[in-house]
Amino acid sequence: MRKKVIAVIISLSVLCGILRTIYINIKFPGYDYIEKNISESITINDIEIDIEDYSFLSAEEYCSKYPKAEKNSDALIYVVLNMRFTNPTDKDKDIDLTQMRLLQGKWYEYFYLNDLYSINSIESYLVKVLPGHSGTLTIPFLYLKKFENDFDHVRGKGFTLYLKNYYPKWNEVFTINLNYNDI
């Protein structure tokens, strides 16, 4: 009799654990990845975002193109995005640039904060877009080059730009594939 009671208690505990897991997954679903083309607009927090162009630059090319940027090691590769932010609403809207990541393989890269500020003459990663206005930001991502042929390797690989949406659409993640061959 005692073994049956223990078996029933264990079975009920396992069943409660399974039901709790199902409940949590229904209540809080995972991310919904929405794949977009480079030419399509993305709407996040009622702000329309367009990628105007992007480039893959060596450290020397980067410093000559953006003289306000910090002078860094030659062992760097830059992926530079020019993005247009448009606010079609009648209210001030903020865009949080920390919700943006660039991925190659399994490695995430965030934008290079110091150069983001100096190139665009801004003071915060929270960008306010006034009603009916638009603006363009240059967003640099930075990669450390470990071997001499890494630059050619990076140019041959694709990157994915992730943009995470705000509440109540917090689980929407927009992905855009960037390839050097598309330039």
N, C-alpha and C positions, 0 to 999 in steps of 0.2 A: 504493500500500500504506500509506503513511504517513497519508494522509487517512482511510482506513478505520479505522486504529488510533485516531486522534484522535476520529473519529465514535463508535466503540464506547466509548471512555473517557467522552466527554461523555454518551452515552446511559445508561451505567451510573451515572454521577454523578447525573443527573436522576432515574433510577429509584430510587436509594438515598435521595435527598431526598424523593421522594414516599412511599416506604415508611416512612421515619422519621416523616414528618408523620402518616401514618395510624396508626402505632404510638402516637405521643404522644397523639393524639386518642382512641384506644381506652383507653389506660392512664389518662389524666386527662381524663375527660369534662367538658363545660361544666356550668354551673349548671342545676339542675332547679328551675324556678320553679313553686311550688305556690300556686295562688290560693285564698285563703280568704275567707269572708264575715266581716263585722265581728262577728257573733254566734258564730262558731266559735272553739274553743280551738286554740292552737298549742302544740306540745310541742318545746322546745329544751333540750337537755342534761337531759332528764327533768324539766324544769320546765314546768308548764302556764301559759300566758299567755293572759289574756282582756282585751280592751279593754272596759272598763265604759262609758266615754263619751269623747267628744272635743268640743272647741269651737274656734271661730275667734274670736279676740278682738283688738280694737284695743289700743294701748298703754295707753290710759286704763282700759279695762275690765279689762285684765290686772293692772295695778297695784292697782286697787281690789279685785279678787277675791283676789289673792295679795300681801298687804302685806309679806311677807318678801322679795319679789322686788326686784331692783335697779331703780332708776328709770332708764329708758332714754329715748331719743329718741321723739318721737311718730311718727317715720317708720318704725315697726315694726308688723308683723302677727305675731300669735302663733297657732300651732296647738298646743293643749294636749290631751294624751292622759292619761287615767286608766287605768292598767293594773294588773291583779291578777296576781301571781306566786304559784303554788302548788307546793309540793314534796311529791308523794305518796310519795316513796321513804323509806327509812330511813337515808339518808346526807345530809350537808350538801352543798348544790349551790350553785354560783355562776352568776350570769347577768351577762354582759358587755354593758352598755348601748351600747358603741361599735359593736356589730354591728347597730345599728338606724339606719335612715336614712329620711327622708321625701322623696319625690320629687314634683315638679310639673313636667311637661314633661320637660326634660332636666337640670334643676337638682336636685342633692341638697342636703338640709339635715340637719345633725346637731342633736342636742338642745343646748339652751343650758346649758352646764355649770354656770355660777355659780348660776343660778336652780334648776337641778336639785338642787344641794346644799342651798341655803337653804330652798326650799319643802318638801323632804322630810326635812330634818335628817339628811342622810347625808354621808359624807366621801369616798366613792369611787364611781366608775362601775361597779365590780365589786360586785354586790349578793349577799350570802350569804343563802340561804333555808334555814332549819333544817328537819329532817325533820318532815313532817306539818303544817307551818305554811304560812301564806300572808300576803301583804301587798300593799298598794296603793301605787303610786308615781304621782306627777303628773309627766309628762315634757313640758317646753315646747320647741317648735321655734320658731325666730325667722326672720322674713323682713324684708328691708329694702323699704320702700315707696318707690318712685321717683316716682310720680305721684299726684295727689290721688285719682283714681278706681281706684287699684290695689287697694284693700280690696274694692271690689265685684267687681273682676276676679278676685281670689284666691278670694272666696266662690263665684264661679260655676264655678271650675275644680275638677277632682278631684285629690286627692293619693293617692299610693300609699306605704304604709308597707312597708319592706323589713326583714325580720328574717332574719339569716343564721344557719344552724345550725352546730354544732360537729362536730369530727372524731368518728366516722368518717362522719358524714352532712354533711360540710363543703360539699357542692355543693348542698344544699337551701336555697333562698331562698324564704321565705314572703312573699306579697304580699297586702295588704289595701287595698282602695280606700276612701277617705274622701271624702265629698262634703258640702258645706255644706247642700245641699238635703235630705239625709237626717236632719238634726238635728231 
